[in-house]
């Protein structure tokens, strides 16, 4: 399992790098638009702040453009590249074309059938937007569960995105997600609990330890 930062803000990546337990960074066109530098510069900054995967989502409208864009992203990011390719008919064609040379994920999956196509096209990762799927389909956790059933025994793993609470994060993993990607505030939230802090304070009040 890996937990990723979902952001294109270098200062946020600097924070999570210090933590040591965030294993990579996912970006998308909306997140890149929030950066104050061009995408190529932003990707290079983020690359310097993680030793793990750096996800880049293709935005070109046609197959030829997507193939060219994917290869350009790989030139910038190198071996840490994971391309995010939309779950569309053209997108699946692009995955089938690129997956032998660049690690591919399929993003915006809303059905188990799409997850099966992603697997057959050669995608390493199938990405589901959990909270958005709950709003659009009624149950994003059920989507993860259905995807996990279809992908069981294959090499394709599930990345759960669009997570809005620690409970939703845990439920996604329990339903079969292999990885999570979360914005900085949600990463902070899953690492914290009010009772944990209270327990630490109680130990500090009545206990002793090594002097430094």
Order of alpha helices (4+ residues) and beta strands (2+ residues): beta-alpha-beta-alpha-alpha-beta-alpha-beta-alpha-beta-alpha-beta-alpha-alpha-beta-alpha-beta-alpha-alpha
